[in-house]
Amino acid sequence: MALVVGQNSWVTLIESDAYLTDRISAEKWFELNDSGVAGEVSKSSLLISAFYWLINAPQLELFPNLTNDSVKNAQIEAALFLFEHYVALNQRRAAMSTGVESFKLSTKSEKLNIAKLQIPDYIIGSLGAYGVENTFAELKGQYDN
C-alpha cells in the first residue's frame, strides 16, 4: 500500500527523514527502502503501521486529516519504535493472547501485563491534546451563573 497523507499517514517520507536526521539512534532508519513489496519492512510500511496503531488507540481521538506537528512527530516516533521493537512486542502479545502470564529464560524472568503493552508514554504524551481519558464536561443548570 502506498503512503497517502490524509488517508493512511499524517506525515510524508521527506518529513520523517528530516525529523529523524537529528534523532539519536535513528541511523538504521536511513538504511530502509522508502517502500517495498507487501509485508516488507520499509519506511512506508512502518509509517502506515504507526498511523493505524495511533488512530485506533482507544485513549486517543485522532483523525486522518490532521496536520499538527505533534501528531506527525508522534507518528514518526511510533514508526521508529515499531522498527526497533516490533518483534518483541508481537511475541509478548502472542504469549498473552494464549494465556501466558509470566516466563523465565535462564536468568531473565518477566510477568506479562497487557497494560504494559500500550503505546509508549513519550508518544502518548506528545498527543495530550487528542486524549479522551481525562475529558470532562461542565453542565450548567438554570440557576448557575
Phi and psi in radians as a Rosetta constraint file:
Dihedral C 1 N 2 CA 2 C 2 CIRCULARHARMONIC -1.411 0.35
Dihedral N 2 CA 2 C 2 N 3 CIRCULARHARMONIC 2.576 0.35
Dihedral C 2 N 3 CA 3 C 3 CIRCULARHARMONIC -1.283 0.35
Dihedral N 3 CA 3 C 3 N 4 CIRCULARHARMONIC 2.113 0.35
Dihedral C 3 N 4 CA 4 C 4 CIRCULARHARMONIC -2.265 0.35
Dihedral N 4 CA 4 C 4 N 5 CIRCULARHARMONIC 1.913 0.35
Dihedral C 4 N 5 CA 5 C 5 CIRCULARHARMONIC -1.087 0.35
Dihedral N 5 CA 5 C 5 N 6 CIRCULARHARMONIC 2.325 0.35
Dihedral C 5 N 6 CA 6 C 6 CIRCULARHARMONIC 1.586 0.35
Dihedral N 6 CA 6 C 6 N 7 CIRCULARHARMONIC -0.140 0.35
Dihedral C 6 N 7 CA 7 C 7 CIRCULARHARMONIC -2.116 0.35
Dihedral N 7 CA 7 C 7 N 8 CIRCULARHARMONIC -0.958 0.35
Dihedral C 7 N 8 CA 8 C 8 CIRCULARHARMONIC -2.306 0.35
Dihedral N 8 CA 8 C 8 N 9 CIRCULARHARMONIC 0.323 0.35
Dihedral C 8 N 9 CA 9 C 9 CIRCULARHARMONIC -2.846 0.35
Dihedral N 9 CA 9 C 9 N 10 CIRCULARHARMONIC 2.655 0.35
Dihedral C 9 N 10 CA 10 C 10 CIRCULARHARMONIC -1.770 0.35
Dihedral N 10 CA 10 C 10 N 11 CIRCULARHARMONIC -0.259 0.35
Dihedral C 10 N 11 CA 11 C 11 CIRCULARHARMONIC -2.206 0.35
Dihedral N 11 CA 11 C 11 N 12 CIRCULARHARMONIC 2.609 0.35
Dihedral C 11 N 12 CA 12 C 12 CIRCULARHARMONIC -1.562 0.35
Dihedral N 12 CA 12 C 12 N 13 CIRCULARHARMONIC 2.902 0.35
Dihedral C 12 N 13 CA 13 C 13 CIRCULARHARMONIC -1.090 0.35
Dihedral N 13 CA 13 C 13 N 14 CIRCULARHARMONIC -0.674 0.35
Dihedral C 13 N 14 CA 14 C 14 CIRCULARHARMONIC -1.099 0.35
Dihedral N 14 CA 14 C 14 N 15 CIRCULARHARMONIC -0.750 0.35
Dihedral C 14 N 15 CA 15 C 15 CIRCULARHARMONIC -1.133 0.35
Dihedral N 15 CA 15 C 15 N 16 CIRCULARHARMONIC -0.692 0.35
Dihedral C 15 N 16 CA 16 C 16 CIRCULARHARMONIC -1.158 0.35
Dihedral N 16 CA 16 C 16 N 17 CIRCULARHARMONIC -0.728 0.35
Dihedral C 16 N 17 CA 17 C 17 CIRCULARHARMONIC -1.115 0.35
Dihedral N 17 CA 17 C 17 N 18 CIRCULARHARMONIC -0.734 0.35
Dihedral C 17 N 18 CA 18 C 18 CIRCULARHARMONIC -1.093 0.35
Dihedral N 18 CA 18 C 18 N 19 CIRCULARHARMONIC -0.759 0.35
Dihedral C 18 N 19 CA 19 C 19 CIRCULARHARMONIC -1.099 0.35
Dihedral N 19 CA 19 C 19 N 20 CIRCULARHARMONIC -0.769 0.35
Dihedral C 19 N 20 CA 20 C 20 CIRCULARHARMONIC -1.413 0.35
Dihedral N 20 CA 20 C 20 N 21 CIRCULARHARMONIC -0.149 0.35
Dihedral C 20 N 21 CA 21 C 21 CIRCULARHARMONIC -0.981 0.35
Dihedral N 21 CA 21 C 21 N 22 CIRCULARHARMONIC -0.689 0.35
Dihedral C 21 N 22 CA 22 C 22 CIRCULARHARMONIC -1.833 0.35
Dihedral N 22 CA 22 C 22 N 23 CIRCULARHARMONIC 0.224 0.35
Dihedral C 22 N 23 CA 23 C 23 CIRCULARHARMONIC -1.544 0.35
Dihedral N 23 CA 23 C 23 N 24 CIRCULARHARMONIC 2.295 0.35
Dihedral C 23 N 24 CA 24 C 24 CIRCULARHARMONIC -1.077 0.35
Dihedral N 24 CA 24 C 24 N 25 CIRCULARHARMONIC 2.436 0.35
Dihedral C 24 N 25 CA 25 C 25 CIRCULARHARMONIC 1.077 0.35
Dihedral N 25 CA 25 C 25 N 26 CIRCULARHARMONIC 0.513 0.35
Dihedral C 25 N 26 CA 26 C 26 CIRCULARHARMONIC -1.839 0.35
Dihedral N 26 CA 26 C 26 N 27 CIRCULARHARMONIC 0.167 0.35
Dihedral C 26 N 27 CA 27 C 27 CIRCULARHARMONIC -1.053 0.35
Dihedral N 27 CA 27 C 27 N 28 CIRCULARHARMONIC -0.573 0.35
Dihedral C 27 N 28 CA 28 C 28 CIRCULARHARMONIC -1.188 0.35
Dihedral N 28 CA 28 C 28 N 29 CIRCULARHARMONIC -0.414 0.35
Dihedral C 28 N 29 CA 29 C 29 CIRCULARHARMONIC -0.979 0.35
Dihedral N 29 CA 29 C 29 N 30 CIRCULARHARMONIC -0.693 0.35
Dihedral C 29 N 30 CA 30 C 30 CIRCULARHARMONIC -1.358 0.35
Dihedral N 30 CA 30 C 30 N 31 CIRCULARHARMONIC -0.120 0.35
Dihedral C 30 N 31 CA 31 C 31 CIRCULARHARMONIC -1.533 0.35
Dihedral N 31 CA 31 C 31 N 32 CIRCULARHARMONIC -0.230 0.35
Dihedral C 31 N 32 CA 32 C 32 CIRCULARHARMONIC -1.329 0.35
Dihedral N 32 CA 32 C 32 N 33 CIRCULARHARMONIC 2.635 0.35
Dihedral C 32 N 33 CA 33 C 33 CIRCULARHARMONIC -1.238 0.35
Dihedral N 33 CA 33 C 33 N 34 CIRCULARHARMONIC 2.622 0.35
Dihedral C 33 N 34 CA 34 C 34 CIRCULARHARMONIC -1.075 0.35
Dihedral N 34 CA 34 C 34 N 35 CIRCULARHARMONIC -0.770 0.35
Dihedral C 34 N 35 CA 35 C 35 CIRCULARHARMONIC -2.535 0.35
Dihedral N 35 CA 35 C 35 N 36 CIRCULARHARMONIC 2.851 0.35
Dihedral C 35 N 36 CA 36 C 36 CIRCULARHARMONIC -2.600 0.35
Dihedral N 36 CA 36 C 36 N 37 CIRCULARHARMONIC -2.935 0.35
Dihedral C 36 N 37 CA 37 C 37 CIRCULARHARMONIC -1.268 0.35
Dihedral N 37 CA 37 C 37 N 38 CIRCULARHARMONIC 2.830 0.35
Dihedral C 37 N 38 CA 38 C 38 CIRCULARHARMONIC -0.909 0.35
Dihedral N 38 CA 38 C 38 N 39 CIRCULARHARMONIC 2.277 0.35
Dihedral C 38 N 39 CA 39 C 39 CIRCULARHARMONIC 1.481 0.35
Dihedral N 39 CA 39 C 39 N 40 CIRCULARHARMONIC -0.172 0.35
Dihedral C 39 N 40 CA 40 C 40 CIRCULARHARMONIC -1.393 0.35
Dihedral N 40 CA 40 C 40 N 41 CIRCULARHARMONIC 2.530 0.35
Dihedral C 40 N 41 CA 41 C 41 CIRCULARHARMONIC -1.286 0.35
Dihedral N 41 CA 41 C 41 N 42 CIRCULARHARMONIC 2.097 0.35
Dihedral C 41 N 42 CA 42 C 42 CIRCULARHARMONIC -2.561 0.35
Dihedral N 42 CA 42 C 42 N 43 CIRCULARHARMONIC 2.981 0.35
Dihedral C 42 N 43 CA 43 C 43 CIRCULARHARMONIC -1.024 0.35
Dihedral N 43 CA 43 C 43 N 44 CIRCULARHARMONIC -0.790 0.35
Dihedral C 43 N 44 CA 44 C 44 CIRCULARHARMONIC -1.085 0.35
Dihedral N 44 CA 44 C 44 N 45 CIRCULARHARMONIC -0.828 0.35
Dihedral C 44 N 45 CA 45 C 45 CIRCULARHARMONIC -1.120 0.35
Dihedral N 45 CA 45 C 45 N 46 CIRCULARHARMONIC -0.631 0.35
Dihedral C 45 N 46 CA 46 C 46 CIRCULARHARMONIC -1.210 0.35
Dihedral N 46 CA 46 C 46 N 47 CIRCULARHARMONIC -0.742 0.35
Dihedral C 46 N 47 CA 47 C 47 CIRCULARHARMONIC -1.150 0.35
Dihedral N 47 CA 47 C 47 N 48 CIRCULARHARMONIC -0.709 0.35
Dihedral C 47 N 48 CA 48 C 48 CIRCULARHARMONIC -1.159 0.35
Dihedral N 48 CA 48 C 48 N 49 CIRCULARHARMONIC -0.767 0.35
Dihedral C 48 N 49 CA 49 C 49 CIRCULARHARMONIC -1.062 0.35
Dihedral N 49 CA 49 C 49 N 50 CIRCULARHARMONIC -0.738 0.35
Dihedral C 49 N 50 CA 50 C 50 CIRCULARHARMONIC -1.114 0.35
Dihedral N 50 CA 50 C 50 N 51 CIRCULARHARMONIC -0.708 0.35
Dihedral C 50 N 51 CA 51 C 51 CIRCULARHARMONIC -0.994 0.35
Dihedral N 51 CA 51 C 51 N 52 CIRCULARHARMONIC -0.888 0.35
Dihedral C 51 N 52 CA 52 C 52 CIRCULARHARMONIC -1.196 0.35
Dihedral N 52 CA 52 C 52 N 53 CIRCULARHARMONIC -0.579 0.35
Dihedral C 52 N 53 CA 53 C 53 CIRCULARHARMONIC -1.085 0.35
Dihedral N 53 CA 53 C 53 N 54 CIRCULARHARMONIC -0.790 0.35
Dihedral C 53 N 54 CA 54 C 54 CIRCULARHARMONIC -1.301 0.35
Dihedral N 54 CA 54 C 54 N 55 CIRCULARHARMONIC -0.775 0.35
Dihedral C 54 N 55 CA 55 C 55 CIRCULARHARMONIC -1.204 0.35
Dihedral N 55 CA 55 C 55 N 56 CIRCULARHARMONIC -0.425 0.35
Dihedral C 55 N 56 CA 56 C 56 CIRCULARHARMONIC -1.672 0.35
Dihedral N 56 CA 56 C 56 N 57 CIRCULARHARMONIC 0.021 0.35
Dihedral C 56 N 57 CA 57 C 57 CIRCULARHARMONIC -1.205 0.35
Dihedral N 57 CA 57 C 57 N 58 CIRCULARHARMONIC 2.180 0.35
Dihedral C 57 N 58 CA 58 C 58 CIRCULARHARMONIC -1.147 0.35
Dihedral N 58 CA 58 C 58 N 59 CIRCULARHARMONIC -0.362 0.35
Dihedral C 58 N 59 CA 59 C 59 CIRCULARHARMONIC -1.532 0.35
Dihedral N 59 CA 59 C 59 N 60 CIRCULARHARMONIC 0.019 0.35
Dihedral C 59 N 60 CA 60 C 60 CIRCULARHARMONIC -2.154 0.35
Dihedral N 60 CA 60 C 60 N 61 CIRCULARHARMONIC 2.671 0.35
Dihedral C 60 N 61 CA 61 C 61 CIRCULARHARMONIC -2.167 0.35
Dihedral N 61 CA 61 C 61 N 62 CIRCULARHARMONIC 1.540 0.35
Dihedral C 61 N 62 CA 62 C 62 CIRCULARHARMONIC -2.009 0.35
Dihedral N 62 CA 62 C 62 N 63 CIRCULARHARMONIC 2.661 0.35
Dihedral C 62 N 63 CA 63 C 63 CIRCULARHARMONIC -2.254 0.35
Dihedral N 63 CA 63 C 63 N 64 CIRCULARHARMONIC 2.631 0.35
Dihedral C 63 N 64 CA 64 C 64 CIRCULARHARMONIC -1.054 0.35
Dihedral N 64 CA 64 C 64 N 65 CIRCULARHARMONIC -0.453 0.35
Dihedral C 64 N 65 CA 65 C 65 CIRCULARHARMONIC -1.643 0.35
Dihedral N 65 CA 65 C 65 N 66 CIRCULARHARMONIC 0.241 0.35
Dihedral C 65 N 66 CA 66 C 66 CIRCULARHARMONIC -1.201 0.35
Dihedral N 66 CA 66 C 66 N 67 CIRCULARHARMONIC 2.569 0.35
Dihedral C 66 N 67 CA 67 C 67 CIRCULARHARMONIC -2.212 0.35
Dihedral N 67 CA 67 C 67 N 68 CIRCULARHARMONIC 0.108 0.35
Dihedral C 67 N 68 CA 68 C 68 CIRCULARHARMONIC -1.122 0.35
Dihedral N 68 CA 68 C 68 N 69 CIRCULARHARMONIC 2.395 0.35
Dihedral C 68 N 69 CA 69 C 69 CIRCULARHARMONIC -1.059 0.35
Dihedral N 69 CA 69 C 69 N 70 CIRCULARHARMONIC -0.600 0.35
Dihedral C 69 N 70 CA 70 C 70 CIRCULARHARMONIC -1.142 0.35
Dihedral N 70 CA 70 C 70 N 71 CIRCULARHARMONIC -0.597 0.35
Dihedral C 70 N 71 CA 71 C 71 CIRCULARHARMONIC -1.218 0.35
Dihedral N 71 CA 71 C 71 N 72 CIRCULARHARMONIC -0.763 0.35
Dihedral C 71 N 72 CA 72 C 72 CIRCULARHARMONIC -1.074 0.35
Dihedral N 72 CA 72 C 72 N 73 CIRCULARHARMONIC -0.800 0.35
Dihedral C 72 N 73 CA 73 C 73 CIRCULARHARMONIC -1.110 0.35
Dihedral N 73 CA 73 C 73 N 74 CIRCULARHARMONIC -0.692 0.35
Dihedral C 73 N 74 CA 74 C 74 CIRCULARHARMONIC -1.104 0.35
Dihedral N 74 CA 74 C 74 N 75 CIRCULARHARMONIC -0.687 0.35
Dihedral C 74 N 75 CA 75 C 75 CIRCULARHARMONIC -1.118 0.35
Dihedral N 75 CA 75 C 75 N 76 CIRCULARHARMONIC -0.745 0.35
Dihedral C 75 N 76 CA 76 C 76 CIRCULARHARMONIC -1.129 0.35
Dihedral N 76 CA 76 C 76 N 77 CIRCULARHARMONIC -0.791 0.35
Dihedral C 76 N 77 CA 77 C 77 CIRCULARHARMONIC -1.081 0.35
Dihedral N 77 CA 77 C 77 N 78 CIRCULARHARMONIC -0.709 0.35
Dihedral C 77 N 78 CA 78 C 78 CIRCULARHARMONIC -1.140 0.35
Dihedral N 78 CA 78 C 78 N 79 CIRCULARHARMONIC -0.680 0.35
Dihedral C 78 N 79 CA 79 C 79 CIRCULARHARMONIC -1.103 0.35
Dihedral N 79 CA 79 C 79 N 80 CIRCULARHARMONIC -0.760 0.35
Dihedral C 79 N 80 CA 80 C 80 CIRCULARHARMONIC -1.141 0.35
Dihedral N 80 CA 80 C 80 N 81 CIRCULARHARMONIC -0.704 0.35
Dihedral C 80 N 81 CA 81 C 81 CIRCULARHARMONIC -1.053 0.35
Dihedral N 81 CA 81 C 81 N 82 CIRCULARHARMONIC -0.821 0.35
Dihedral C 81 N 82 CA 82 C 82 CIRCULARHARMONIC -1.079 0.35
Dihedral N 82 CA 82 C 82 N 83 CIRCULARHARMONIC -0.698 0.35
Dihedral C 82 N 83 CA 83 C 83 CIRCULARHARMONIC -1.030 0.35
Dihedral N 83 CA 83 C 83 N 84 CIRCULARHARMONIC -0.761 0.35
Dihedral C 83 N 84 CA 84 C 84 CIRCULARHARMONIC -1.416 0.35
Dihedral N 84 CA 84 C 84 N 85 CIRCULARHARMONIC -0.504 0.35
Dihedral C 84 N 85 CA 85 C 85 CIRCULARHARMONIC -2.255 0.35
Dihedral N 85 CA 85 C 85 N 86 CIRCULARHARMONIC 0.137 0.35
Dihedral C 85 N 86 CA 86 C 86 CIRCULARHARMONIC -1.022 0.35
Dihedral N 86 CA 86 C 86 N 87 CIRCULARHARMONIC -0.781 0.35
Dihedral C 86 N 87 CA 87 C 87 CIRCULARHARMONIC -1.067 0.35
Dihedral N 87 CA 87 C 87 N 88 CIRCULARHARMONIC -0.849 0.35
Dihedral C 87 N 88 CA 88 C 88 CIRCULARHARMONIC -1.133 0.35
Dihedral N 88 CA 88 C 88 N 89 CIRCULARHARMONIC -0.730 0.35
Dihedral C 88 N 89 CA 89 C 89 CIRCULARHARMONIC -1.073 0.35
Dihedral N 89 CA 89 C 89 N 90 CIRCULARHARMONIC -0.789 0.35
Dihedral C 89 N 90 CA 90 C 90 CIRCULARHARMONIC -1.166 0.35
Dihedral N 90 CA 90 C 90 N 91 CIRCULARHARMONIC -0.657 0.35
Dihedral C 90 N 91 CA 91 C 91 CIRCULARHARMONIC -1.121 0.35
Dihedral N 91 CA 91 C 91 N 92 CIRCULARHARMONIC -0.726 0.35
Dihedral C 91 N 92 CA 92 C 92 CIRCULARHARMONIC -1.158 0.35
Dihedral N 92 CA 92 C 92 N 93 CIRCULARHARMONIC -0.744 0.35
Dihedral C 92 N 93 CA 93 C 93 CIRCULARHARMONIC -1.050 0.35
Dihedral N 93 CA 93 C 93 N 94 CIRCULARHARMONIC -0.760 0.35
Dihedral C 93 N 94 CA 94 C 94 CIRCULARHARMONIC -1.115 0.35
Dihedral N 94 CA 94 C 94 N 95 CIRCULARHARMONIC -0.753 0.35
Dihedral C 94 N 95 CA 95 C 95 CIRCULARHARMONIC -1.087 0.35
Dihedral N 95 CA 95 C 95 N 96 CIRCULARHARMONIC -0.798 0.35
Dihedral C 95 N 96 CA 96 C 96 CIRCULARHARMONIC -1.149 0.35
Dihedral N 96 CA 96 C 96 N 97 CIRCULARHARMONIC -0.640 0.35
Dihedral C 96 N 97 CA 97 C 97 CIRCULARHARMONIC -1.226 0.35
Dihedral N 97 CA 97 C 97 N 98 CIRCULARHARMONIC -0.314 0.35
Dihedral C 97 N 98 CA 98 C 98 CIRCULARHARMONIC -1.741 0.35
Dihedral N 98 CA 98 C 98 N 99 CIRCULARHARMONIC 0.141 0.35
Dihedral C 98 N 99 CA 99 C 99 CIRCULARHARMONIC 1.696 0.35
Dihedral N 99 CA 99 C 99 N 100 CIRCULARHARMONIC 0.023 0.35
Dihedral C 99 N 100 CA 100 C 100 CIRCULARHARMONIC -1.210 0.35
Dihedral N 100 CA 100 C 100 N 101 CIRCULARHARMONIC 2.256 0.35
Dihedral C 100 N 101 CA 101 C 101 CIRCULARHARMONIC -1.856 0.35
Dihedral N 101 CA 101 C 101 N 102 CIRCULARHARMONIC -0.448 0.35
Dihedral C 101 N 102 CA 102 C 102 CIRCULARHARMONIC -2.772 0.35
Dihedral N 102 CA 102 C 102 N 103 CIRCULARHARMONIC 2.865 0.35
Dihedral C 102 N 103 CA 103 C 103 CIRCULARHARMONIC -2.670 0.35
Dihedral N 103 CA 103 C 103 N 104 CIRCULARHARMONIC 2.822 0.35
Dihedral C 103 N 104 CA 104 C 104 CIRCULARHARMONIC -2.404 0.35
Dihedral N 104 CA 104 C 104 N 105 CIRCULARHARMONIC 2.245 0.35
Dihedral C 104 N 105 CA 105 C 105 CIRCULARHARMONIC -2.192 0.35
Dihedral N 105 CA 105 C 105 N 106 CIRCULARHARMONIC 1.918 0.35
Dihedral C 105 N 106 CA 106 C 106 CIRCULARHARMONIC 0.986 0.35
Dihedral N 106 CA 106 C 106 N 107 CIRCULARHARMONIC -1.971 0.35
Dihedral C 106 N 107 CA 107 C 107 CIRCULARHARMONIC -1.711 0.35
Dihedral N 107 CA 107 C 107 N 108 CIRCULARHARMONIC -0.035 0.35
Dihedral C 107 N 108 CA 108 C 108 CIRCULARHARMONIC -1.740 0.35
Dihedral N 108 CA 108 C 108 N 109 CIRCULARHARMONIC 2.272 0.35
Dihedral C 108 N 109 CA 109 C 109 CIRCULARHARMONIC -2.298 0.35
Dihedral N 109 CA 109 C 109 N 110 CIRCULARHARMONIC 2.687 0.35
Dihedral C 109 N 110 CA 110 C 110 CIRCULARHARMONIC -2.616 0.35
Dihedral N 110 CA 110 C 110 N 111 CIRCULARHARMONIC 2.374 0.35
Dihedral C 110 N 111 CA 111 C 111 CIRCULARHARMONIC -1.667 0.35
Dihedral N 111 CA 111 C 111 N 112 CIRCULARHARMONIC 2.263 0.35
Dihedral C 111 N 112 CA 112 C 112 CIRCULARHARMONIC -1.582 0.35
Dihedral N 112 CA 112 C 112 N 113 CIRCULARHARMONIC 2.373 0.35
Dihedral C 112 N 113 CA 113 C 113 CIRCULARHARMONIC -2.445 0.35
Dihedral N 113 CA 113 C 113 N 114 CIRCULARHARMONIC 2.049 0.35
Dihedral C 113 N 114 CA 114 C 114 CIRCULARHARMONIC -0.992 0.35
Dihedral N 114 CA 114 C 114 N 115 CIRCULARHARMONIC -0.553 0.35
Dihedral C 114 N 115 CA 115 C 115 CIRCULARHARMONIC -1.144 0.35
Dihedral N 115 CA 115 C 115 N 116 CIRCULARHARMONIC -0.418 0.35
Dihedral C 115 N 116 CA 116 C 116 CIRCULARHARMONIC -1.422 0.35
Dihedral N 116 CA 116 C 116 N 117 CIRCULARHARMONIC -0.116 0.35
Dihedral C 116 N 117 CA 117 C 117 CIRCULARHARMONIC -1.718 0.35
Dihedral N 117 CA 117 C 117 N 118 CIRCULARHARMONIC 0.510 0.35
Dihedral C 117 N 118 CA 118 C 118 CIRCULARHARMONIC -1.477 0.35
Dihedral N 118 CA 118 C 118 N 119 CIRCULARHARMONIC 3.031 0.35
Dihedral C 118 N 119 CA 119 C 119 CIRCULARHARMONIC -1.087 0.35
Dihedral N 119 CA 119 C 119 N 120 CIRCULARHARMONIC 2.350 0.35
Dihedral C 119 N 120 CA 120 C 120 CIRCULARHARMONIC -0.966 0.35
Dihedral N 120 CA 120 C 120 N 121 CIRCULARHARMONIC 2.552 0.35
Dihedral C 120 N 121 CA 121 C 121 CIRCULARHARMONIC -0.983 0.35
Dihedral N 121 CA 121 C 121 N 122 CIRCULARHARMONIC -0.666 0.35
Dihedral C 121 N 122 CA 122 C 122 CIRCULARHARMONIC -1.178 0.35
Dihedral N 122 CA 122 C 122 N 123 CIRCULARHARMONIC -0.405 0.35
Dihedral C 122 N 123 CA 123 C 123 CIRCULARHARMONIC -1.452 0.35
Dihedral N 123 CA 123 C 123 N 124 CIRCULARHARMONIC -0.842 0.35
Dihedral C 123 N 124 CA 124 C 124 CIRCULARHARMONIC -1.040 0.35
Dihedral N 124 CA 124 C 124 N 125 CIRCULARHARMONIC -0.706 0.35
Dihedral C 124 N 125 CA 125 C 125 CIRCULARHARMONIC -1.037 0.35
Dihedral N 125 CA 125 C 125 N 126 CIRCULARHARMONIC -0.601 0.35
Dihedral C 125 N 126 CA 126 C 126 CIRCULARHARMONIC -1.295 0.35
Dihedral N 126 CA 126 C 126 N 127 CIRCULARHARMONIC -0.196 0.35
Dihedral C 126 N 127 CA 127 C 127 CIRCULARHARMONIC -1.923 0.35
Dihedral N 127 CA 127 C 127 N 128 CIRCULARHARMONIC 0.400 0.35
Dihedral C 127 N 128 CA 128 C 128 CIRCULARHARMONIC -0.904 0.35
Dihedral N 128 CA 128 C 128 N 129 CIRCULARHARMONIC -0.626 0.35
Dihedral C 128 N 129 CA 129 C 129 CIRCULARHARMONIC -1.165 0.35
Dihedral N 129 CA 129 C 129 N 130 CIRCULARHARMONIC -0.283 0.35
Dihedral C 129 N 130 CA 130 C 130 CIRCULARHARMONIC -1.884 0.35
Dihedral N 130 CA 130 C 130 N 131 CIRCULARHARMONIC 0.178 0.35
Dihedral C 130 N 131 CA 131 C 131 CIRCULARHARMONIC -1.324 0.35
Dihedral N 131 CA 131 C 131 N 132 CIRCULARHARMONIC 2.613 0.35
Dihedral C 131 N 132 CA 132 C 132 CIRCULARHARMONIC -2.049 0.35
Dihedral N 132 CA 132 C 132 N 133 CIRCULARHARMONIC -0.086 0.35
Dihedral C 132 N 133 CA 133 C 133 CIRCULARHARMONIC -1.232 0.35
Dihedral N 133 CA 133 C 133 N 134 CIRCULARHARMONIC -0.633 0.35
Dihedral C 133 N 134 CA 134 C 134 CIRCULARHARMONIC -1.908 0.35
Dihedral N 134 CA 134 C 134 N 135 CIRCULARHARMONIC 0.522 0.35
Dihedral C 134 N 135 CA 135 C 135 CIRCULARHARMONIC -1.485 0.35
Dihedral N 135 CA 135 C 135 N 136 CIRCULARHARMONIC 2.605 0.35
Dihedral C 135 N 136 CA 136 C 136 CIRCULARHARMONIC -2.614 0.35
Dihedral N 136 CA 136 C 136 N 137 CIRCULARHARMONIC 2.840 0.35
Dihedral C 136 N 137 CA 137 C 137 CIRCULARHARMONIC -2.203 0.35
Dihedral N 137 CA 137 C 137 N 138 CIRCULARHARMONIC 2.526 0.35
Dihedral C 137 N 138 CA 138 C 138 CIRCULARHARMONIC -1.864 0.35
Dihedral N 138 CA 138 C 138 N 139 CIRCULARHARMONIC 2.080 0.35
Dihedral C 138 N 139 CA 139 C 139 CIRCULARHARMONIC -1.792 0.35
Dihedral N 139 CA 139 C 139 N 140 CIRCULARHARMONIC 2.261 0.35
Dihedral C 139 N 140 CA 140 C 140 CIRCULARHARMONIC -1.839 0.35
Dihedral N 140 CA 140 C 140 N 141 CIRCULARHARMONIC 2.315 0.35
Dihedral C 140 N 141 CA 141 C 141 CIRCULARHARMONIC -1.565 0.35
Dihedral N 141 CA 141 C 141 N 142 CIRCULARHARMONIC 3.110 0.35
Dihedral C 141 N 142 CA 142 C 142 CIRCULARHARMONIC -1.190 0.35
Dihedral N 142 CA 142 C 142 N 143 CIRCULARHARMONIC -0.311 0.35
Dihedral C 142 N 143 CA 143 C 143 CIRCULARHARMONIC -1.764 0.35
Dihedral N 143 CA 143 C 143 N 144 CIRCULARHARMONIC -0.077 0.35
Dihedral C 143 N 144 CA 144 C 144 CIRCULARHARMONIC -1.378 0.35
Dihedral N 144 CA 144 C 144 N 145 CIRCULARHARMONIC 2.622 0.35
